[in-house]
Amino acid sequence: MPFFREGMFKADCDVCGVRFDPVQGGVCTVCKRILCRTHLHGSLARRLKVTLFGAPAVCIYCRVAAPRDAVGQGAAR
């Protein structure tokens, strides 16, 4: 009896087009794109900050484009 099965819902990454389980990726709070975990978080450390400490889920592109203090406030580009 499998305890950990793949989810039945899938999404396509808006950047690379890969089909993924939305639990592993998500939506950027700034640009509102659906992204796989690679394009949303970029690294394991960032993913842990979002999951465990409640940091905003901001994609790698919006983090580079926005100033550091504006990312936490949900400022648009």
N, CA, C and O atoms as a CHARMM CRD file, in Angstrom:
* protein
*
  308
    1    1 MET  N      0.84200  -1.18000   0.00000 PROA 1      0.00000
    2    1 MET  CA     0.00000   0.00000   0.00000 PROA 1      0.00000
    3    1 MET  C      0.88600   1.24200   0.00000 PROA 1      0.00000
    4    1 MET  O      1.59500   1.49000   0.97600 PROA 1      0.00000
    5    2 PRO  N      0.85800   2.01600  -1.06500 PROA 2      0.00000
    6    2 PRO  CA     1.72300   3.19700  -1.13600 PROA 2      0.00000
    7    2 PRO  C      1.18900   4.34000  -0.27500 PROA 2      0.00000
    8    2 PRO  O      0.01400   4.69900  -0.35700 PROA 2      0.00000
    9    3 PHE  N      2.06300   4.89900   0.54300 PROA 3      0.00000
   10    3 PHE  CA     1.67300   6.03300   1.38000 PROA 3      0.00000
   11    3 PHE  C      1.87100   7.35600   0.65400 PROA 3      0.00000
   12    3 PHE  O      1.06000   8.27400   0.78200 PROA 3      0.00000
   13    4 PHE  N      2.94100   7.44500  -0.09900 PROA 4      0.00000
   14    4 PHE  CA     3.25500   8.68900  -0.78900 PROA 4      0.00000
   15    4 PHE  C      3.05500   8.48600  -2.28600 PROA 4      0.00000
   16    4 PHE  O      3.92600   7.95300  -2.97300 PROA 4      0.00000
   17    5 ARG  N      1.92400   8.90800  -2.77200 PROA 5      0.00000
   18    5 ARG  CA     1.63300   8.81500  -4.20100 PROA 5      0.00000
   19    5 ARG  C      1.73100  10.19500  -4.81800 PROA 5      0.00000
   20    5 ARG  O      1.60800  11.21200  -4.13500 PROA 5      0.00000
   21    6 GLU  N      1.95600  10.21300  -6.12800 PROA 6      0.00000
   22    6 GLU  CA     1.95400  11.48800  -6.83000 PROA 6      0.00000
   23    6 GLU  C      0.55300  12.07200  -6.82100 PROA 6      0.00000
   24    6 GLU  O     -0.43600  11.34000  -6.85000 PROA 6      0.00000
   25    7 GLY  N      0.47600  13.37400  -6.78100 PROA 7      0.00000
   26    7 GLY  CA    -0.81900  14.03400  -6.81800 PROA 7      0.00000
   27    7 GLY  C     -1.49800  13.84000  -8.16400 PROA 7      0.00000
   28    7 GLY  O     -0.83800  13.60200  -9.17500 PROA 7      0.00000
   29    8 MET  N     -2.80100  13.94200  -8.16800 PROA 8      0.00000
   30    8 MET  CA    -3.51900  13.74800  -9.42200 PROA 8      0.00000
   31    8 MET  C     -3.63100  15.04200 -10.22500 PROA 8      0.00000
   32    8 MET  O     -4.03400  15.00700 -11.38700 PROA 8      0.00000
   33    9 PHE  N     -3.28500  16.17100  -9.63200 PROA 9      0.00000
   34    9 PHE  CA    -3.30900  17.44800 -10.34400 PROA 9      0.00000
   35    9 PHE  C     -1.90500  17.79000 -10.79900 PROA 9      0.00000
   36    9 PHE  O     -0.94300  17.57400 -10.06300 PROA 9      0.00000
   37   10 LYS  N     -1.78200  18.31300 -11.98400 PROA 10     0.00000
   38   10 LYS  CA    -0.49000  18.71700 -12.53800 PROA 10     0.00000
   39   10 LYS  C     -0.61100  20.12700 -13.08600 PROA 10     0.00000
   40   10 LYS  O     -1.69400  20.56700 -13.47300 PROA 10     0.00000
   41   11 ALA  N      0.49900  20.82300 -13.11500 PROA 11     0.00000
   42   11 ALA  CA     0.55300  22.16800 -13.68900 PROA 11     0.00000
   43   11 ALA  C      1.76600  22.24400 -14.60300 PROA 11     0.00000
   44   11 ALA  O      2.70600  21.46300 -14.45700 PROA 11     0.00000
   45   12 ASP  N      1.74900  23.17100 -15.53300 PROA 12     0.00000
   46   12 ASP  CA     2.87700  23.40000 -16.41900 PROA 12     0.00000
   47   12 ASP  C      3.58800  24.67300 -15.97800 PROA 12     0.00000
   48   12 ASP  O      2.95500  25.70200 -15.74300 PROA 12     0.00000
   49   13 CYS  N      4.90300  24.59000 -15.87100 PROA 13     0.00000
   50   13 CYS  CA     5.70900  25.76000 -15.50900 PROA 13     0.00000
   51   13 CYS  C      5.60500  26.79500 -16.62600 PROA 13     0.00000
   52   13 CYS  O      5.74100  26.45500 -17.80100 PROA 13     0.00000
   53   14 ASP  N      5.36700  28.04300 -16.26900 PROA 14     0.00000
   54   14 ASP  CA     5.24800  29.11300 -17.25900 PROA 14     0.00000
   55   14 ASP  C      6.57700  29.45400 -17.92100 PROA 14     0.00000
   56   14 ASP  O      6.58700  30.09100 -18.97500 PROA 14     0.00000
   57   15 VAL  N      7.69000  29.04800 -17.33400 PROA 15     0.00000
   58   15 VAL  CA     8.99900  29.35500 -17.90400 PROA 15     0.00000
   59   15 VAL  C      9.50800  28.21100 -18.77000 PROA 15     0.00000
   60   15 VAL  O      9.83500  28.41600 -19.93900 PROA 15     0.00000
   61   16 CYS  N      9.57800  27.00200 -18.20300 PROA 16     0.00000
   62   16 CYS  CA    10.19300  25.89300 -18.93800 PROA 16     0.00000
   63   16 CYS  C      9.18400  24.89200 -19.50500 PROA 16     0.00000
   64   16 CYS  O      9.55300  24.05800 -20.33200 PROA 16     0.00000
   65   17 GLY  N      7.94200  24.95600 -19.08500 PROA 17     0.00000
   66   17 GLY  CA     6.91500  24.07800 -19.62900 PROA 17     0.00000
   67   17 GLY  C      6.86800  22.68800 -19.03900 PROA 17     0.00000
   68   17 GLY  O      6.08600  21.86100 -19.50900 PROA 17     0.00000
   69   18 VAL  N      7.66200  22.39400 -18.03900 PROA 18     0.00000
   70   18 VAL  CA     7.69200  21.07700 -17.40500 PROA 18     0.00000
   71   18 VAL  C      6.42400  20.86300 -16.59700 PROA 18     0.00000
   72   18 VAL  O      5.98000  21.76500 -15.88700 PROA 18     0.00000
   73   19 ARG  N      5.83400  19.66700 -16.70000 PROA 19     0.00000
   74   19 ARG  CA     4.67500  19.32300 -15.87300 PROA 19     0.00000
   75   19 ARG  C      5.16700  18.94100 -14.48300 PROA 19     0.00000
   76   19 ARG  O      6.10800  18.16000 -14.34200 PROA 19     0.00000
   77   20 PHE  N      4.52700  19.49300 -13.46200 PROA 20     0.00000
   78   20 PHE  CA     4.95900  19.23500 -12.09100 PROA 20     0.00000
   79   20 PHE  C      3.76800  19.21400 -11.15900 PROA 20     0.00000
   80   20 PHE  O      2.68700  19.69600 -11.49900 PROA 20     0.00000
   81   21 ASP  N      3.97300  18.65100  -9.98000 PROA 21     0.00000
   82   21 ASP  CA     2.97000  18.63900  -8.92900 PROA 21     0.00000
   83   21 ASP  C      2.96000  20.02600  -8.28200 PROA 21     0.00000
   84   21 ASP  O      4.00900  20.46600  -7.81100 PROA 21     0.00000
   85   22 PRO  N      1.84000  20.72800  -8.23600 PROA 22     0.00000
   86   22 PRO  CA     1.80800  22.09100  -7.69300 PROA 22     0.00000
   87   22 PRO  C      2.28600  22.21100  -6.25000 PROA 22     0.00000
   88   22 PRO  O      2.65400  23.30500  -5.82200 PROA 22     0.00000
   89   23 VAL  N      2.29000  21.13900  -5.50400 PROA 23     0.00000
   90   23 VAL  CA     2.79600  21.18800  -4.12900 PROA 23     0.00000
   91   23 VAL  C      4.29500  21.46300  -4.12800 PROA 23     0.00000
   92   23 VAL  O      4.80100  22.12000  -3.21900 PROA 23     0.00000
   93   24 GLN  N      5.00400  20.97200  -5.12800 PROA 24     0.00000
   94   24 GLN  CA     6.45200  21.16300  -5.18500 PROA 24     0.00000
   95   24 GLN  C      6.84200  22.52100  -5.75400 PROA 24     0.00000
   96   24 GLN  O      7.94800  22.99200  -5.49100 PROA 24     0.00000
   97   25 GLY  N      5.98600  23.15200  -6.50800 PROA 25     0.00000
   98   25 GLY  CA     6.24700  24.48400  -7.05200 PROA 25     0.00000
   99   25 GLY  C      5.28300  25.46500  -6.42100 PROA 25     0.00000
  100   25 GLY  O      5.02900  25.41500  -5.21800 PROA 25     0.00000
  101   26 GLY  N      4.75000  26.35600  -7.23600 PROA 26     0.00000
  102   26 GLY  CA     3.76700  27.29000  -6.71000 PROA 26     0.00000
  103   26 GLY  C      3.61000  28.51500  -7.57900 PROA 26     0.00000
  104   26 GLY  O      4.02000  28.53800  -8.73900 PROA 26     0.00000
  105   27 VAL  N      3.00600  29.53600  -6.99100 PROA 27     0.00000
  106   27 VAL  CA     2.72000  30.78700  -7.68700 PROA 27     0.00000
  107   27 VAL  C      3.56000  31.88900  -7.06600 PROA 27     0.00000
  108   27 VAL  O      3.60800  32.03200  -5.84400 PROA 27     0.00000
  109   28 CYS  N      4.21700  32.66300  -7.90900 PROA 28     0.00000
  110   28 CYS  CA     4.99700  33.81500  -7.44100 PROA 28     0.00000
  111   28 CYS  C      4.01300  34.86900  -6.93100 PROA 28     0.00000
  112   28 CYS  O      3.01700  35.16800  -7.59000 PROA 28     0.00000
  113   29 THR  N      4.29500  35.42300  -5.76800 PROA 29     0.00000
  114   29 THR  CA     3.39400  36.42400  -5.18600 PROA 29     0.00000
  115   29 THR  C      3.49100  37.77200  -5.88700 PROA 29     0.00000
  116   29 THR  O      2.60900  38.61300  -5.71000 PROA 29     0.00000
  117   30 VAL  N      4.53500  38.00200  -6.67800 PROA 30     0.00000
  118   30 VAL  CA     4.70200  39.28400  -7.36100 PROA 30     0.00000
  119   30 VAL  C      4.13100  39.23600  -8.77000 PROA 30     0.00000
  120   30 VAL  O      3.26600  40.04000  -9.11900 PROA 30     0.00000
  121   31 CYS  N      4.61600  38.28600  -9.59100 PROA 31     0.00000
  122   31 CYS  CA     4.19700  38.26000 -11.00700 PROA 31     0.00000
  123   31 CYS  C      3.04000  37.28600 -11.27000 PROA 31     0.00000
  124   31 CYS  O      2.50200  37.26000 -12.37700 PROA 31     0.00000
  125   32 LYS  N      2.65800  36.49600 -10.27900 PROA 32     0.00000
  126   32 LYS  CA     1.50200  35.58400 -10.34500 PROA 32     0.00000
  127   32 LYS  C      1.64300  34.47400 -11.39400 PROA 32     0.00000
  128   32 LYS  O      0.63700  33.96600 -11.88900 PROA 32     0.00000
  129   33 ARG  N      2.88800  34.09100 -11.73800 PROA 33     0.00000
  130   33 ARG  CA     3.08000  32.98700 -12.67600 PROA 33     0.00000
  131   33 ARG  C      3.16600  31.67700 -11.91200 PROA 33     0.00000
  132   33 ARG  O      3.65100  31.64900 -10.78100 PROA 33     0.00000
  133   34 ILE  N      2.69700  30.58500 -12.52000 PROA 34     0.00000
  134   34 ILE  CA     2.80800  29.24900 -11.94600 PROA 34     0.00000
  135   34 ILE  C      4.16400  28.69500 -12.35400 PROA 34     0.00000
  136   34 ILE  O      4.46500  28.59000 -13.54300 PROA 34     0.00000
  137   35 LEU  N      4.98800  28.33800 -11.36000 PROA 35     0.00000
  138   35 LEU  CA     6.35300  27.93700 -11.64100 PROA 35     0.00000
  139   35 LEU  C      6.73500  26.66100 -10.91100 PROA 35     0.00000
  140   35 LEU  O      6.25200  26.38900  -9.81300 PROA 35     0.00000
  141   36 CYS  N      7.61500  25.87800 -11.54100 PROA 36     0.00000
  142   36 CYS  CA     8.15300  24.68800 -10.88800 PROA 36     0.00000
  143   36 CYS  C      9.07200  25.13700  -9.75300 PROA 36     0.00000
  144   36 CYS  O      9.39400  26.32100  -9.64400 PROA 36     0.00000
  145   37 ARG  N      9.49300  24.19800  -8.91500 PROA 37     0.00000
  146   37 ARG  CA    10.28700  24.59100  -7.74900 PROA 37     0.00000
  147   37 ARG  C     11.63100  25.20000  -8.12300 PROA 37     0.00000
  148   37 ARG  O     12.15700  26.03200  -7.38400 PROA 37     0.00000
  149   38 THR  N     12.19100  24.80000  -9.25600 PROA 38     0.00000
  150   38 THR  CA    13.47100  25.36700  -9.68600 PROA 38     0.00000
  151   38 THR  C     13.33500  26.85100 -10.01600 PROA 38     0.00000
  152   38 THR  O     14.18800  27.64900  -9.62700 PROA 38     0.00000
  153   39 HSD  N     12.28500  27.22500 -10.72000 PROA 39     0.00000
  154   39 HSD  CA    12.10900  28.62300 -11.11200 PROA 39     0.00000
  155   39 HSD  C     11.45500  29.46900 -10.01600 PROA 39     0.00000
  156   39 HSD  O     11.59400  30.69200 -10.00700 PROA 39     0.00000
  157   40 LEU  N     10.74800  28.82100  -9.10100 PROA 40     0.00000
  158   40 LEU  CA    10.12900  29.59100  -8.01800 PROA 40     0.00000
  159   40 LEU  C     11.12300  29.85200  -6.89000 PROA 40     0.00000
  160   40 LEU  O     11.30100  30.99500  -6.46900 PROA 40     0.00000
  161   41 HSD  N     11.76400  28.80400  -6.40600 PROA 41     0.00000
  162   41 HSD  CA    12.64600  28.94700  -5.24200 PROA 41     0.00000
  163   41 HSD  C     14.10300  29.13400  -5.62500 PROA 41     0.00000
  164   41 HSD  O     14.78900  29.97600  -5.04500 PROA 41     0.00000
  165   42 GLY  N     14.58300  28.37000  -6.58400 PROA 42     0.00000
  166   42 GLY  CA    15.97100  28.47700  -7.00500 PROA 42     0.00000
  167   42 GLY  C     16.93300  27.62200  -6.21400 PROA 42     0.00000
  168   42 GLY  O     17.86100  27.05500  -6.79100 PROA 42     0.00000
  169   43 SER  N     16.74400  27.51100  -4.90900 PROA 43     0.00000
  170   43 SER  CA    17.64500  26.72100  -4.07900 PROA 43     0.00000
  171   43 SER  C     16.87800  26.08200  -2.93300 PROA 43     0.00000
  172   43 SER  O     15.76300  26.48800  -2.60500 PROA 43     0.00000
  173   44 LEU  N     17.49300  25.08100  -2.33500 PROA 44     0.00000
  174   44 LEU  CA    16.88300  24.40100  -1.19800 PROA 44     0.00000
  175   44 LEU  C     16.75500  25.34600  -0.00500 PROA 44     0.00000
  176   44 LEU  O     15.76900  25.29600   0.72900 PROA 44     0.00000
  177   45 ALA  N     17.74800  26.19700   0.18100 PROA 45     0.00000
  178   45 ALA  CA    17.71000  27.13700   1.30500 PROA 45     0.00000
  179   45 ALA  C     16.51500  28.08300   1.18000 PROA 45     0.00000
  180   45 ALA  O     15.83300  28.35400   2.16900 PROA 45     0.00000
  181   46 ARG  N     16.26100  28.58100  -0.01600 PROA 46     0.00000
  182   46 ARG  CA    15.11900  29.48600  -0.22200 PROA 46     0.00000
  183   46 ARG  C     13.80900  28.74500  -0.03400 PROA 46     0.00000
  184   46 ARG  O     12.86200  29.29100   0.53100 PROA 46     0.00000
  185   47 ARG  N     13.74600  27.49800  -0.50500 PROA 47     0.00000
  186   47 ARG  CA    12.52300  26.70200  -0.34200 PROA 47     0.00000
  187   47 ARG  C     12.22600  26.46900   1.14000 PROA 47     0.00000
  188   47 ARG  O     11.06700  26.51000   1.55100 PROA 47     0.00000
  189   48 LEU  N     13.25800  26.22600   1.93700 PROA 48     0.00000
  190   48 LEU  CA    13.06200  26.04400   3.37300 PROA 48     0.00000
  191   48 LEU  C     12.59000  27.33500   4.03600 PROA 48     0.00000
  192   48 LEU  O     11.76000  27.29500   4.94400 PROA 48     0.00000
  193   49 LYS  N     13.10800  28.47600   3.59400 PROA 49     0.00000
  194   49 LYS  CA    12.65200  29.76000   4.14400 PROA 49     0.00000
  195   49 LYS  C     11.16300  29.96700   3.88700 PROA 49     0.00000
  196   49 LYS  O     10.43200  30.43600   4.76000 PROA 49     0.00000
  197   50 VAL  N     10.72000  29.61400   2.68300 PROA 50     0.00000
  198   50 VAL  CA     9.30300  29.77600   2.33300 PROA 50     0.00000
  199   50 VAL  C      8.44700  28.79500   3.11500 PROA 50     0.00000
  200   50 VAL  O      7.41100  29.17000   3.66500 PROA 50     0.00000
  201   51 THR  N      8.87600  27.53700   3.16700 PROA 51     0.00000
  202   51 THR  CA     8.07800  26.49200   3.79400 PROA 51     0.00000
  203   51 THR  C      8.05800  26.59700   5.31200 PROA 51     0.00000
  204   51 THR  O      6.99200  26.51800   5.92200 PROA 51     0.00000
  205   52 LEU  N      9.21000  26.77300   5.92300 PROA 52     0.00000
  206   52 LEU  CA     9.30200  26.72400   7.37900 PROA 52     0.00000
  207   52 LEU  C      9.13500  28.07800   8.07000 PROA 52     0.00000
  208   52 LEU  O      8.59100  28.14800   9.17200 PROA 52     0.00000
  209   53 PHE  N      9.59600  29.13800   7.43600 PROA 53     0.00000
  210   53 PHE  CA     9.61100  30.43100   8.11300 PROA 53     0.00000
  211   53 PHE  C      8.62800  31.44800   7.54600 PROA 53     0.00000
  212   53 PHE  O      8.55700  32.57500   8.03500 PROA 53     0.00000
  213   54 GLY  N      7.87500  31.06700   6.52600 PROA 54     0.00000
  214   54 GLY  CA     6.83500  31.94000   5.99800 PROA 54     0.00000
  215   54 GLY  C      7.31500  33.08400   5.12200 PROA 54     0.00000
  216   54 GLY  O      6.62200  34.09200   4.97700 PROA 54     0.00000
  217   55 ALA  N      8.49400  32.93500   4.54000 PROA 55     0.00000
  218   55 ALA  CA     8.97400  33.97100   3.61600 PROA 55     0.00000
  219   55 ALA  C      8.06300  33.99300   2.38700 PROA 55     0.00000
  220   55 ALA  O      7.49200  32.96100   2.03400 PROA 55     0.00000
  221   56 PRO  N      7.91500  35.13600   1.73500 PROA 56     0.00000
  222   56 PRO  CA     7.05400  35.19800   0.54600 PROA 56     0.00000
  223   56 PRO  C      7.62100  34.35100  -0.58900 PROA 56     0.00000
  224   56 PRO  O      8.83400  34.30400  -0.79000 PROA 56     0.00000
  225   57 ALA  N      6.74400  33.68800  -1.32500 PROA 57     0.00000
  226   57 ALA  CA     7.14700  32.85100  -2.45700 PROA 57     0.00000
  227   57 ALA  C      7.33500  33.74100  -3.67500 PROA 57     0.00000
  228   57 ALA  O      6.41500  33.91700  -4.47400 PROA 57     0.00000
  229   58 VAL  N      8.53100  34.30100  -3.81200 PROA 58     0.00000
  230   58 VAL  CA     8.85200  35.20300  -4.90400 PROA 58     0.00000
  231   58 VAL  C      9.81500  34.47200  -5.83600 PROA 58     0.00000
  232   58 VAL  O     10.81000  33.90700  -5.38200 PROA 58     0.00000
  233   59 CYS  N      9.52500  34.48100  -7.13300 PROA 59     0.00000
  234   59 CYS  CA    10.33200  33.73400  -8.09200 PROA 59     0.00000
  235   59 CYS  C     11.72700  34.33000  -8.24500 PROA 59     0.00000
  236   59 CYS  O     11.98800  35.45300  -7.81400 PROA 59     0.00000
  237   60 ILE  N     12.60900  33.56800  -8.86100 PROA 60     0.00000
  238   60 ILE  CA    13.99000  34.00500  -9.00600 PROA 60     0.00000
  239   60 ILE  C     14.10500  35.25000  -9.86900 PROA 60     0.00000
  240   60 ILE  O     15.02500  36.04300  -9.67300 PROA 60     0.00000
  241   61 TYR  N     13.20600  35.44300 -10.81000 PROA 61     0.00000
  242   61 TYR  CA    13.25000  36.60900 -11.69200 PROA 61     0.00000
  243   61 TYR  C     12.78600  37.86800 -10.97100 PROA 61     0.00000
  244   61 TYR  O     13.38900  38.92700 -11.14300 PROA 61     0.00000
  245   62 CYS  N     11.75200  37.77900 -10.18400 PROA 62     0.00000
  246   62 CYS  CA    11.26300  38.94800  -9.44000 PROA 62     0.00000
  247   62 CYS  C     12.20600  39.31800  -8.30000 PROA 62     0.00000
  248   62 CYS  O     12.31700  40.49500  -7.95700 PROA 62     0.00000
  249   63 ARG  N     12.88900  38.33600  -7.70500 PROA 63     0.00000
  250   63 ARG  CA    13.86600  38.64300  -6.65000 PROA 63     0.00000
  251   63 ARG  C     15.02800  39.44200  -7.20500 PROA 63     0.00000
  252   63 ARG  O     15.56300  40.31300  -6.52000 PROA 63     0.00000
  253   64 VAL  N     15.42900  39.15800  -8.44100 PROA 64     0.00000
  254   64 VAL  CA    16.53100  39.89500  -9.05300 PROA 64     0.00000
  255   64 VAL  C     16.08100  41.29800  -9.45400 PROA 64     0.00000
  256   64 VAL  O     16.84500  42.25300  -9.31500 PROA 64     0.00000
  257   65 ALA  N     14.85000  41.43400  -9.95100 PROA 65     0.00000
  258   65 ALA  CA    14.35700  42.70600 -10.47000 PROA 65     0.00000
  259   65 ALA  C     13.92800  43.68200  -9.37500 PROA 65     0.00000
  260   65 ALA  O     14.03500  44.89300  -9.56500 PROA 65     0.00000
  261   66 ALA  N     13.45000  43.18900  -8.24600 PROA 66     0.00000
  262   66 ALA  CA    12.91000  44.05800  -7.19500 PROA 66     0.00000
  263   66 ALA  C     13.95800  44.31400  -6.11500 PROA 66     0.00000
  264   66 ALA  O     14.79400  43.44900  -5.85100 PROA 66     0.00000
  265   67 PRO  N     13.92400  45.47600  -5.49500 PROA 67     0.00000
  266   67 PRO  CA    14.80500  45.72600  -4.34200 PROA 67     0.00000
  267   67 PRO  C     14.45300  44.78500  -3.20400 PROA 67     0.00000
  268   67 PRO  O     13.31200  44.33400  -3.10100 PROA 67     0.00000
  269   68 ARG  N     15.41200  44.48700  -2.35400 PROA 68     0.00000
  270   68 ARG  CA    15.20200  43.51100  -1.27600 PROA 68     0.00000
  271   68 ARG  C     14.04400  43.88700  -0.34700 PROA 68     0.00000
  272   68 ARG  O     13.25300  43.01800   0.02000 PROA 68     0.00000
  273   69 ASP  N     13.92800  45.13900   0.03400 PROA 69     0.00000
  274   69 ASP  CA    12.86700  45.51300   0.98500 PROA 69     0.00000
  275   69 ASP  C     11.48800  45.51300   0.32700 PROA 69     0.00000
  276   69 ASP  O     10.49000  45.34500   1.02800 PROA 69     0.00000
  277   70 ALA  N     11.39400  45.69500  -0.98400 PROA 70     0.00000
  278   70 ALA  CA    10.10100  45.71600  -1.66500 PROA 70     0.00000
  279   70 ALA  C      9.55100  44.31900  -1.91100 PROA 70     0.00000
  280   70 ALA  O      8.34000  44.16000  -2.06600 PROA 70     0.00000
  281   71 VAL  N     10.41100  43.29500  -1.95000 PROA 71     0.00000
  282   71 VAL  CA     9.95900  41.93000  -2.21700 PROA 71     0.00000
  283   71 VAL  C      9.06600  41.43300  -1.08900 PROA 71     0.00000
  284   71 VAL  O      8.05900  40.77600  -1.35100 PROA 71     0.00000
  285   72 GLY  N      9.40900  41.72700   0.14600 PROA 72     0.00000
  286   72 GLY  CA     8.61000  41.28300   1.27800 PROA 72     0.00000
  287   72 GLY  C      7.25600  41.96800   1.36300 PROA 72     0.00000
  288   72 GLY  O      6.34400  41.44700   2.00600 PROA 72     0.00000
  289   73 GLN  N      7.10700  43.12600   0.72700 PROA 73     0.00000
  290   73 GLN  CA     5.85100  43.86600   0.78200 PROA 73     0.00000
  291   73 GLN  C      4.94600  43.57000  -0.38000 PROA 73     0.00000
  292   73 GLN  O      3.85200  44.12700  -0.46400 PROA 73     0.00000
  293   74 GLY  N      5.37800  42.69200  -1.29700 PROA 74     0.00000
  294   74 GLY  CA     4.54100  42.33300  -2.44300 PROA 74     0.00000
  295   74 GLY  C      4.46300  43.42200  -3.48600 PROA 74     0.00000
  296   74 GLY  O      3.46700  43.52500  -4.20200 PROA 74     0.00000
  297   75 ALA  N      5.49400  44.23300  -3.58400 PROA 75     0.00000
  298   75 ALA  CA     5.49300  45.32900  -4.56100 PROA 75     0.00000
  299   75 ALA  C      5.60800  44.78000  -5.97200 PROA 75     0.00000
  300   75 ALA  O      6.33100  43.81500  -6.21800 PROA 75     0.00000
  301   76 ALA  N      4.89500  45.39700  -6.89000 PROA 76     0.00000
  302   76 ALA  CA     4.95800  44.98600  -8.29200 PROA 76     0.00000
  303   76 ALA  C      6.15600  45.64900  -8.95100 PROA 76     0.00000
  304   76 ALA  O      6.67100  46.66600  -8.48600 PROA 76     0.00000
  305   77 ARG  N      6.58800  45.02800 -10.07200 PROA 77     0.00000
  306   77 ARG  CA     7.73900  45.57800 -10.78800 PROA 77     0.00000
  307   77 ARG  C      7.38200  46.84800 -11.47900 PROA 77     0.00000
  308   77 ARG  O      8.23100  47.45300 -12.13400 PROA 77     0.00000
